[in-house]
Amino acid sequence: MSLPSTPIAIKLSSSEAKDKVLNQTNLEIAIRALARDGLVVVEDLVPHSVLHTLNEKMIQDAYKLQNMENSPYNYNKGNLQQDPLMTKDFFFADVFVNPIVTQITSTALGPNPFLRFISGNTAFPPTASAPPQSQPTHNDADFDHPQVPFALVINVPLVTMTPENGSTEIWLGTHANTTIDDQEGAHGDRASGRIKQHLLEQRRSVRPPIQPIVKKGSVIIRDLRLWHGGKPNLGREPRVMLAFIHFAPWYRNQMTVEVAKELKDELSIEKTKLHVAAKFLDSEEIEKTYLNRPYGNAYDFDQVAKIEGVF
């Protein structure tokens, strides 16, 4: 029997929503979905009012980024890398350090994973200078990576995502056996991590890709190794999707995030069950620099040193 292309979506019970803890059954469903599909969706996890506040701010910022001389676009100019403003006014624990998300990632990766990446991807409506264009199907792990789960991406769409507004195309199950040999492009290039065309055609006949509808308030958790690609936003408003990465506690990446000092207590390991690898700076400094970030493939998700002579 062929496997479905539609991702598994977990719906919280009233007690789970109140206590902010998944029951054993739903936690097992999440872990099994990540193992089989490389992705799971948890619905109705984030209050809509919070998402509305973030969306208003980030759309304003998106137009500033779009007009920059060297904007941080990913593969094409309709898709930008965009960081949220990590100050007290725009920090919401339900978004950035949601306990149910951490329950899932710490079960899959090991206790107290490291949060080393806080950013987002914004898909713009087409313009004359930036016509509708898809990203190539790619792998964010554009380096020789472990063949076990080592990093999970948490995506929080700020609006309902649909094929019309550029819902990400996903290839479920491709995380399990993919290697650097499946890819084209050198690590760090704007177009690195592209999956070779003949492999896409082979996979399409086994389990084709899908652009799922993801309801507002949902959170997507996906394996960093999963094949995926941004699609054109044919709507009227920029579509913002936040992106965070939890790394396994044994994984020796050294990236850090920049966060306002006033959030230090909110991001403690006691409150979050995460190692938040943060540089805590004055809010004024964060506000000056948070829109001056590199494009996505410029980030290095690899380890600082590999184990040689064993694997």
HELIX and SHEET records of a PDB file:
HELIX    1   1 SER A   14  ASP A   19  1                                   6    
HELIX    2   2 GLN A   24  ARG A   36  1                                  13    
HELIX    3   3 HIS A   48  GLN A   66  1                                  19    
HELIX    4   4 LYS A   88  PHE A   90  5                                   3    
HELIX    5   5 ALA A   93  PHE A   96  1                                   4    
HELIX    6   6 PRO A   99  LEU A  109  1                                  11    
HELIX    7   7 ILE A  180  ASP A  182  5                                   3    
HELIX    8   8 GLN A  197  VAL A  206  1                                  10    
HELIX    9   9 LYS A  261  LEU A  263  5                                   3    
HELIX   10  10 ILE A  269  THR A  272  1                                   4    
HELIX   11  11 SER A  283  THR A  289  1                                   7    
HELIX   12  12 GLY A  296  ALA A  298  5                                   3    
SHEET    1   A 7 ALA A   9  LYS A  11  0                                        
SHEET    2   A 7 LEU A  39  GLU A  43  1                                        
SHEET    3   A 7 VAL A 219  ASP A 223 -1                                        
SHEET    4   A 7 ALA A 151  PRO A 157 -1                                        
SHEET    5   A 7 ARG A 239  PHE A 247 -1                                        
SHEET    6   A 7 PHE A 114  ALA A 123 -1                                        
SHEET    7   A 7 ASN A  79  GLN A  81 -1                                        
SHEET    1   B 7 ALA A   9  LYS A  11  0                                        
SHEET    2   B 7 LEU A  39  GLU A  43  1                                        
SHEET    3   B 7 VAL A 219  ASP A 223 -1                                        
SHEET    4   B 7 ALA A 151  PRO A 157 -1                                        
SHEET    5   B 7 ARG A 239  PHE A 247 -1                                        
SHEET    6   B 7 PHE A 114  ALA A 123 -1                                        
SHEET    7   B 7 HIS A 275  VAL A 276  1                                        
SHEET    1   C 2 GLU A 169  ILE A 170  0                                        
SHEET    2   C 2 HIS A 228  GLY A 229 -1                                        
SHEET    1   D 2 GLN A 183  GLU A 184  0                                        
SHEET    2   D 2 ARG A 194  ILE A 195 -1                                        
SHEET    1   E 2 VAL A 257  ALA A 260  0                                        
SHEET    2   E 2 ALA A 278  LEU A 281  1                                        
END                                                                             
